[in-house]
Amino acid sequence: MASDQTKLIAGAALLVLSTLLLMAAGLSGLVPLVLAGVATAGLALGSLLIGTTGKGRAV
């Protein structure tokens, strides 16, 4: 199992990269819809990684 710090870093990186990809798709229209779907899944996974860090129940 990954450490909390590793999960936080990976989750934050996924959130930032996915957000940038979605913003690029909305502004320029150059990013295909499939990549926008992948970016949306990246946002969900990043949120999951960050939400499962720490002790206690997952958020």
N, CA, C and O atoms as a MOPAC input file, in Angstrom:
PM7 MOZYME 1SCF
protein

 N      0.83900 1    -1.17000 1     0.00000 1
 C      0.00000 1     0.00000 1     0.00000 1
 C      0.89000 1     1.24100 1     0.00000 1
 O      1.92600 1     1.28000 1     0.66400 1
 N      0.47000 1     2.24500 1    -0.75100 1
 C      1.24500 1     3.47400 1    -0.86600 1
 C      1.12600 1     4.30300 1     0.40400 1
 O      0.12500 1     4.24600 1     1.12000 1
 N      2.16400 1     5.06500 1     0.65800 1
 C      2.12300 1     5.92500 1     1.83600 1
 C      1.20000 1     7.11000 1     1.57400 1
 O      0.85600 1     7.40500 1     0.42900 1
 N      0.80800 1     7.78200 1     2.64800 1
 C     -0.09400 1     8.92300 1     2.52000 1
 C      0.53100 1    10.04600 1     1.69800 1
 O     -0.15200 1    10.68700 1     0.89900 1
 N      1.81600 1    10.28400 1     1.88900 1
 C      2.47100 1    11.35500 1     1.15000 1
 C      2.49800 1    11.05100 1    -0.34600 1
 O      2.29200 1    11.94900 1    -1.16300 1
 N      2.74800 1     9.80000 1    -0.71100 1
 C      2.75300 1     9.40800 1    -2.10800 1
 C      1.36400 1     9.56100 1    -2.72300 1
 O      1.22700 1    10.02300 1    -3.85600 1
 N      0.33700 1     9.17300 1    -1.97200 1
 C     -1.03400 1     9.30900 1    -2.46600 1
 C     -1.42200 1    10.77200 1    -2.63600 1
 O     -2.10800 1    11.12000 1    -3.59700 1
 N     -0.99400 1    11.63000 1    -1.72200 1
 C     -1.28500 1    13.05900 1    -1.84100 1
 C     -0.61000 1    13.67600 1    -3.06300 1
 O     -1.22700 1    14.45100 1    -3.79400 1
 N      0.63900 1    13.33600 1    -3.27900 1
 C      1.37400 1    13.88300 1    -4.42000 1
 C      0.76800 1    13.39400 1    -5.72700 1
 O      0.55500 1    14.18400 1    -6.64600 1
 N      0.48900 1    12.09600 1    -5.81600 1
 C     -0.09500 1    11.54600 1    -7.03400 1
 C     -1.49100 1    12.11800 1    -7.27800 1
 O     -1.83900 1    12.44800 1    -8.41100 1
 N     -2.27700 1    12.23300 1    -6.23000 1
 C     -3.62400 1    12.78300 1    -6.36900 1
 C     -3.60000 1    14.23400 1    -6.80600 1
 O     -4.37700 1    14.63200 1    -7.67400 1
 N     -2.72800 1    15.02200 1    -6.22300 1
 C     -2.63000 1    16.43500 1    -6.60000 1
 C     -2.14900 1    16.58300 1    -8.04100 1
 O     -2.64800 1    17.43000 1    -8.78200 1
 N     -1.19000 1    15.76600 1    -8.43300 1
 C     -0.70300 1    15.81900 1    -9.81800 1
 C     -1.81100 1    15.44900 1   -10.79700 1
 O     -1.96500 1    16.09500 1   -11.83400 1
 N     -2.57800 1    14.41800 1   -10.47600 1
 C     -3.69000 1    14.02800 1   -11.34500 1
 C     -4.72900 1    15.13700 1   -11.44600 1
 O     -5.24500 1    15.40800 1   -12.53000 1
 N     -5.03600 1    15.77100 1   -10.33700 1
 C     -6.01500 1    16.85500 1   -10.35300 1
 C     -5.54600 1    18.01900 1   -11.21600 1
 O     -6.32300 1    18.56700 1   -11.99800 1
 N     -4.29000 1    18.39600 1   -11.07800 1
 C     -3.76500 1    19.52800 1   -11.84400 1
 C     -3.71400 1    19.19900 1   -13.33200 1
 O     -4.17600 1    19.99200 1   -14.15300 1
 N     -3.16300 1    18.04900 1   -13.68900 1
 C     -3.05900 1    17.67800 1   -15.09900 1
 C     -4.42600 1    17.50600 1   -15.74600 1
 O     -4.63200 1    17.93300 1   -16.88200 1
 N     -5.34300 1    16.89700 1   -15.04700 1
 C     -6.68200 1    16.69500 1   -15.59600 1
 C     -7.41200 1    18.01600 1   -15.77200 1
 O     -8.12400 1    18.20900 1   -16.75800 1
 N     -7.24100 1    18.92000 1   -14.82800 1
 C     -7.86600 1    20.23200 1   -14.93000 1
 C     -7.31900 1    21.00200 1   -16.12300 1
 O     -8.08000 1    21.62200 1   -16.86500 1
 N     -6.00600 1    20.96600 1   -16.31200 1
 C     -5.40500 1    21.64900 1   -17.45200 1
 C     -5.88400 1    21.06700 1   -18.77200 1
 O     -6.12300 1    21.81100 1   -19.72300 1
 N     -6.02700 1    19.75600 1   -18.84600 1
 C     -6.50600 1    19.10600 1   -20.06200 1
 C     -7.95000 1    19.50200 1   -20.36500 1
 O     -8.29600 1    19.77000 1   -21.51600 1
 N     -8.78600 1    19.53900 1   -19.33900 1
 C    -10.17400 1    19.95100 1   -19.54200 1
 C    -10.27700 1    21.42500 1   -19.93600 1
 O    -11.10200 1    21.78800 1   -20.77400 1
 N     -9.44700 1    22.26600 1   -19.34000 1
 C     -9.45800 1    23.68300 1   -19.71000 1
 C     -8.99800 1    23.86900 1   -21.14900 1
 O     -9.55700 1    24.69400 1   -21.87200 1
 N     -7.99900 1    23.12300 1   -21.57100 1
 C     -7.53000 1    23.20100 1   -22.95600 1
 C     -8.61500 1    22.72800 1   -23.92200 1
 O     -8.76600 1    23.27600 1   -25.01300 1
 N     -9.35900 1    21.72000 1   -23.51700 1
 C    -10.44100 1    21.21300 1   -24.37100 1
 C    -11.53500 1    22.25600 1   -24.51600 1
 O    -12.09900 1    22.41500 1   -25.59900 1
 N    -11.83800 1    22.95800 1   -23.45300 1
 C    -12.90100 1    23.95400 1   -23.50200 1
 C    -12.50600 1    25.22000 1   -24.23000 1
 O    -13.34300 1    25.84400 1   -24.88300 1
 N    -11.25300 1    25.60700 1   -24.13000 1
 C    -10.82000 1    26.86700 1   -24.72900 1
 C    -10.50100 1    26.75500 1   -26.21300 1
 O    -10.82400 1    27.65300 1   -26.98900 1
 N     -9.87200 1    25.66200 1   -26.60600 1
 C     -9.39300 1    25.58900 1   -27.98000 1
 C    -10.17100 1    24.61100 1   -28.84500 1
 O    -10.20500 1    24.75500 1   -30.06700 1
 N    -10.78400 1    23.63700 1   -28.23700 1
 C    -11.48300 1    22.62500 1   -29.03000 1
 C    -10.52900 1    21.66200 1   -29.71900 1
 O    -10.96300 1    20.85100 1   -30.53700 1
 N     -9.24100 1    21.73400 1   -29.40800 1
 C     -8.26000 1    20.87200 1   -30.05800 1
 C     -8.16800 1    19.48800 1   -29.41600 1
 O     -7.71500 1    18.53400 1   -30.05000 1
 N     -8.59100 1    19.38400 1   -28.18000 1
 C     -8.50100 1    18.10900 1   -27.46700 1
 C     -9.76000 1    17.29900 1   -27.77700 1
 O    -10.87300 1    17.77200 1   -27.54500 1
 N     -9.59000 1    16.08600 1   -28.29800 1
 C    -10.76200 1    15.26800 1   -28.61600 1
 C    -11.59900 1    14.94100 1   -27.37000 1
 O    -11.11300 1    14.98200 1   -26.24000 1
 N    -12.84200 1    14.62500 1   -27.61500 1
 C    -13.77400 1    14.34300 1   -26.53600 1
 C    -13.32200 1    13.14300 1   -25.70200 1
 O    -13.56900 1    13.10300 1   -24.49700 1
 N    -12.66900 1    12.17300 1   -26.32500 1
 C    -12.19700 1    10.98900 1   -25.59400 1
 C    -11.16500 1    11.39200 1   -24.54000 1
 O    -11.18900 1    10.88700 1   -23.41700 1
 N    -10.25900 1    12.30300 1   -24.90600 1
 C     -9.25800 1    12.75200 1   -23.93000 1
 C     -9.89900 1    13.55100 1   -22.81100 1
 O     -9.43700 1    13.50700 1   -21.67000 1
 N    -10.95300 1    14.27500 1   -23.12500 1
 C    -11.66800 1    14.99500 1   -22.07700 1
 C    -12.30800 1    13.99700 1   -21.10700 1
 O    -12.36100 1    14.25300 1   -19.90400 1
 N    -12.78900 1    12.87200 1   -21.61800 1
 C    -13.33200 1    11.82300 1   -20.75300 1
 C    -12.26200 1    11.20900 1   -19.87000 1
 O    -12.51300 1    10.91200 1   -18.70200 1
 N    -11.08400 1    11.01900 1   -20.41500 1
 C     -9.96100 1    10.49500 1   -19.63200 1
 C     -9.58400 1    11.50400 1   -18.54700 1
 O     -9.27400 1    11.12100 1   -17.41900 1
 N     -9.60900 1    12.77800 1   -18.88700 1
 C     -9.29300 1    13.81500 1   -17.90000 1
 C    -10.31500 1    13.81800 1   -16.77500 1
 O     -9.96200 1    14.02100 1   -15.61300 1
 N    -11.56900 1    13.59600 1   -17.11200 1
 C    -12.60900 1    13.53600 1   -16.08400 1
 C    -12.36500 1    12.35200 1   -15.14500 1
 O    -12.53500 1    12.47300 1   -13.93200 1
 N    -11.97000 1    11.22100 1   -15.70400 1
 C    -11.64000 1    10.06500 1   -14.87400 1
 C    -10.41000 1    10.37000 1   -14.00700 1
 O    -10.32500 1     9.90500 1   -12.87100 1
 N     -9.46800 1    11.14100 1   -14.53400 1
 C     -8.30200 1    11.54400 1   -13.75400 1
 C     -8.67900 1    12.42300 1   -12.56800 1
 O     -8.08700 1    12.31200 1   -11.49500 1
 N     -9.67400 1    13.30400 1   -12.76400 1
 C    -10.15300 1    14.11500 1   -11.65200 1
 C    -10.76400 1    13.23900 1   -10.56200 1
 O    -10.53700 1    13.45800 1    -9.37200 1
 N    -11.53900 1    12.24800 1   -10.98300 1
 C    -12.16200 1    11.35200 1   -10.01000 1
 C    -11.10500 1    10.54500 1    -9.25800 1
 O    -11.18900 1    10.40100 1    -8.03800 1
 N    -10.12500 1    10.02600 1    -9.96600 1
 C     -9.07900 1     9.22500 1    -9.32800 1
 C     -8.21900 1    10.07000 1    -8.39300 1
 O     -7.85800 1     9.62000 1    -7.30600 1
 N     -7.89000 1    11.29400 1    -8.81000 1
 C     -7.11900 1    12.18500 1    -7.94800 1
 C     -7.87100 1    12.51500 1    -6.67300 1
 O     -7.28400 1    12.54100 1    -5.59100 1
 N     -9.15700 1    12.76400 1    -6.79200 1
 C     -9.97700 1    13.03600 1    -5.60500 1
 C    -10.03600 1    11.82200 1    -4.69500 1
 O     -9.99200 1    11.95500 1    -3.47200 1
 N    -10.13500 1    10.64400 1    -5.28500 1
 C    -10.16600 1     9.41200 1    -4.49500 1
 C     -8.85700 1     9.21100 1    -3.74600 1
 O     -8.86800 1     8.84800 1    -2.57000 1
 N     -7.73800 1     9.44100 1    -4.40900 1
 C     -6.43900 1     9.27200 1    -3.75300 1
 C     -6.27600 1    10.24400 1    -2.59000 1
 O     -5.81300 1     9.86100 1    -1.51500 1
 N     -6.65100 1    11.47900 1    -2.80100 1
 C     -6.53400 1    12.45900 1    -1.72400 1
 C     -7.51300 1    12.15800 1    -0.60000 1
 O     -7.18500 1    12.33500 1     0.57300 1
 N     -8.70400 1    11.70900 1    -0.94600 1
 C     -9.72600 1    11.42900 1     0.06200 1
 C     -9.44400 1    10.21100 1     0.92000 1
 O    -10.00800 1    10.07600 1     2.00600 1
 N     -8.57500 1     9.31500 1     0.44700 1
 C     -8.28500 1     8.10600 1     1.21100 1
 C     -6.98400 1     8.19900 1     2.00300 1
 O     -6.51300 1     7.19800 1     2.54200 1
 N     -6.40600 1     9.38500 1     2.07400 1
 C     -5.19000 1     9.54100 1     2.88100 1
 C     -5.56900 1     9.77900 1     4.33800 1
 O     -6.69400 1    10.17200 1     4.64800 1
 N     -4.64300 1     9.54400 1     5.19100 1
 C     -4.87600 1     9.77700 1     6.61500 1
 C     -5.55100 1     8.60400 1     7.28900 1
 O     -5.84600 1     7.58100 1     6.67100 1
 N     -5.78500 1     8.78500 1     8.57000 1
 C     -6.39300 1     7.72800 1     9.36600 1
 C     -7.89200 1     7.89600 1     9.39300 1
 O     -8.40900 1     8.97900 1     9.11800 1
 N     -8.56900 1     6.86200 1     9.71100 1
 C    -10.02600 1     6.93500 1     9.80800 1
 C    -10.69500 1     6.59400 1     8.49800 1
 O    -10.07300 1     6.06400 1     7.57800 1
 N    -11.96600 1     6.90600 1     8.43400 1
 C    -12.74300 1     6.58600 1     7.24100 1
 C    -12.36800 1     7.50100 1     6.08100 1
 O    -11.95100 1     8.64500 1     6.26300 1
 N    -12.53300 1     6.95600 1     4.89200 1
 C    -12.27400 1     7.75000 1     3.69500 1
 C    -13.36900 1     8.81400 1     3.56300 1
 O    -14.52200 1     8.59800 1     3.93500 1
 N    -12.98200 1     9.93300 1     3.03700 1
 C    -13.92300 1    11.04200 1     2.87000 1
 C    -14.80600 1    10.76900 1     1.66400 1
 O    -15.67500 1    11.57800 1     1.33900 1

